[in-house]
């Protein structure tokens, strides 16, 4: 159980940390909008900064969202089930959908990131062309945190099935 709480605490800490990307993203977009429309001086770096901030926020925030059980679901069927029935559906969902996808994200994201680091890849979407190998490292790292949170949620569902109720 201590390991499950360590995963939870880590993802809460990371989620709260990356939540500070929201005001940075807003400030960056406001600055670029004012520069573009008020002074006719668009920035070369705005697009790159915004997709990197948003991508990191989305990816790293996903594990915290999973921990808080806030991902979108269709509750029509789940709401009618007992805690044990919900846990069975959760276990099946993790085995059939979640684990295969997240393992693929970690494995292929790692290969994707390694290749980017080997090339010292630069962004091609703007004139600024920032190094993006740092950003591409977000995919496997955040995927690992999401996968670990999934393991914790899966273990909790198994405990509910075994005990017949919430832990």
Secondary structure, 3 states (H helix, E strand, C coil): CHHHHHHHHHHHHHHHHHCCHHHHHHHHHHHHHHHHHHCCCCCCCHHHHHHHHHHHHHHHHHHHHHHCCCCCCCHHHHCCCCHHHHHHHHHHHHHHHHHHHHHHHHHHHHHHHHHHHHHCCECCCCCCCCECHHHHHHHHHHHHHHHHHHHHHHHHHHHHHHHCCCC
